[in-house]
Amino acid sequence: MARFGERFVLNVMSQVEGLRISQEAFVSHFVHDLRACLRAVETLPDWIKEDLEENSENVPEEVYQYLTSIQVSARRADRLLADVRELCELGAGADPIEKVELSAAVRSLLDRYNLPDGFDIELNMAEQQCALPQVSFDKVMTALLDNAVKHHGGRGGTIFITNINTNAALLVGDDGAGIAEEYRESVFDPFITLKPRDVVEGSGMGLTLARRRVESWGGTLRAVADPRVKGAAFEIGFSTAG
């Protein structure tokens, strides 16, 4: 199913060529209108639940479960559409590259990141000057942190962030279940998740978008093995500022 979704998107985008509309405009209109439909689908079960309140004792519990499932599916589809649009729009109006002190940039992002209860962050940073787009960097870091939390395999844990002994790269790792070596490249493919979406919510686009963002500023994003990290580990490489 994941590969079908990927082929479908690529086929649609190829058919847009030759029409009197740009791919960007097509994607924008398509996603906007479809998300409007999904928002209606997400809202409708609430109206049905309100109508059932007066006779709730005669309504099977399964009915409420089905209505909730409809809302979950609608939100999941809406998130997927938003991520696909973002992937298609990457590169348009790119964030400006600026000189940034890496440890300060990481700490600034962590101050704004809503870390779930049960998780903590072990930060070990040395001063390092980099050239990168700040907004895009924040989105990449947020994607990696979200990924660590979602796929950890437990209700809490530790996320490790360091640029020490990394050859000028930034390492983001955790003490969770990790990624088997044979999947360290495929996790960046669109629509790929290592766990079913019924188990871990997500569009399957988070790491795809993160890698594309890093590559847009001339950097690299890889899943790696590091002896300091028990679980999954991701390495961000970027150009140092001159």
N, C-alpha and C positions, 0 to 999 in steps of 0.2 A: 504494500500500500504506500509506503514512504517513497519508493522509487516511482510509482505511478504518479504521485503528487508532484514530484520533481519534473518528470517528463511532461506533465500537463502544463505546468507553469512555463517551461521552456518552449513548448509548442505554441502556446498562446502568444508569447512574446515574439516568436518568429513570424506569426501571422499578422502582427500589427505592422510590420515593415511593409511599406507600400501604400498604407492607408493615409488619408489626409489628417493624421493626428500623430503626435509624437508618442513614443513609448511612455514617457513621463506623464503626459496628460492622460493617456489611456489608463495607466495604472492608478493614477489619482482618482479619476472618475469611477473606475471599476470598484476600487476598494471602498471609496466613500459610500457609494450606493449600496454595496453589499453589507457593509458594516451597519448602515441604517436599518436594513432588514434584520440583522442579527440582534440589534438593540431592541427591536420590537419583539422578537422571539424571546429574548431574555426577560422582558417586562411582562409579557402576557401571563406566564404562570403565576405571578403575584396577584394579578387581577382575578384569576381563576380561584386562587386560594382564598381571597377575600370573599368571593361569591359563595364559597363552600362553608364559610365559618358558621353560618346560621344552622347548617345541617351537618356539622363536622362529625357528630357521633355516628352518622350513617355512612360516612365516607371511608372506604378502606385505606389503611395506612399506606398501602402501595401506591395509591394515587398521588400522595404528596411526595413520595420518593421519585416517581416518574417525573413530576413537575420540576423537582430540584435537579434531576439529571438533565432535563432539557436546558435549564439555565446554565449548568456547568458546561454543557456542550457548546452553547451559544457563546459563552465567555471564552472558551478555548479557541473556537473558530475566529472570533473577533481578534484575539491576540495573534493568531497565526497570520491573519490578513494584515494587521499592523506591521508585523515583522517582515512579511514579504514586501510590503510597500517600502519599508525602510531599506531593505536590501537593494531594491531596484533604484532607489534614489541616492544611494551612496555615491559620493563623488560630485554630486551637484551642490554647489554652494558649500564646499568643504570648509571646515573650521581652519582658521589661520594657524600656521606653525609658529610657535614662540619658544623662547628659551625658558626652561622650567627647572627648578631644583626638585629632583625626583622625590626625595623624602618628604618635602613640604607638600607636594602635590598629592602624595599618598595619604598623608595625615589629614589634609583638607577633605579629601573624599571620605575617609573613615569617619570624620566628625559629622558628616551628613548622611552616612549610610545607616539604615535601620537594621541593626543586627538582631536576629531573633533571640529570644531567651534561651539559655543553655549553651550558646556559642560564645567564644571569646577569640580575640585576635592576638597573636604573638608577633610583634613588629620588631624587626631588627634591621635598621637602615643606616647606610653610610651616605654622606653627602655626595651627590652626583648631578651634574648639569646635563640636561637633555633638551633636544629640540623636538617638540611634539604639539599637537593641537589639544589644548586643555579639556575642552568639552568632550571630544572624542575619547580621550584617555579616561575620563571619568566614566563614560559608558562602558568601556572595555573592562575596567576594574569592577564596576557594578555587575556586569555579566559573569565575571569569574567568581565573585563573591556569592552571587545568587546560585551559581552552579555548584559551588562547594556546599552550600546549605542544603539545596534540594537533593543532591545525590550522596550526601554523607553516609546515610545508612543508619543513623542514630538520631536521637532527639536533641543531641548537643554534641559539641566537639570544639576543636581548636583549628583556626585557620592561620597559616604561617605566611608571612610576607617578608621578603628580604632581597637585598641586592648585594649582599656580601658573599664573596667567593662564587660569583655567578658569571664572571667575564663580562661585566657591565650590563647584564640582563636583570630583569625583575622576576623573582620567583614567587608564585602564589600557590600554596599547597594546603592540604588538610590531613587530618588523621582518620579519614573515613575509609570507605570500601576500596577506593582507588579505581584505576582503569587498567585493564589487561593490556599487555603490550600490543596485541593484534588489533586493538581498537583505538590506539593513540592517534591515528590519522583520521579514521572514519568518523570520530566524534565531531569533526569540523564539517562534515557533509550536511547539507540542508535536510531537514525533516528526520534526522537520525537521533534516536534516544536509546540509551542502553537499557532503560527500564520502560515498561508500558506506561502510556500517559494516564492510565487509571491509577497507577501507583505514584508517579511523579508528574506533577503538572508542568506543562511547558509546550512550546510550539515546535521544538526541535531546531530552532533557528538561532538560539542565543550565542552559541560558540561560532556558528557560521558568520554572524554579523560581527562578532568580536574580532575574528581573524581578518575579515575584510577591512575593518576599520584600521587595524594595526598595519596592514599592508598598504593602506592608502597613504600613510605617512612614512612609508619606506622601511617599516619594521617587520618583525616576524612574531608569530605566536605558535608555540608548539606544546604538545603534551609530552612530558619528559619523565624520566626516572631520576630521583635524587635521593641519596642515602639519608638525608635529613628529614625526608617526608615519608610518612607511613602510607598515606592515601594518594589521591590524585595530585599531580603537580603540573603547573603550566608556567611556561617561560616566555616573557615578553622581551623581545630585543628591539632596540631603537638606536638611532644615531645620536651620538653625544653632541652637544652644542659646542661650537668652536668659539 
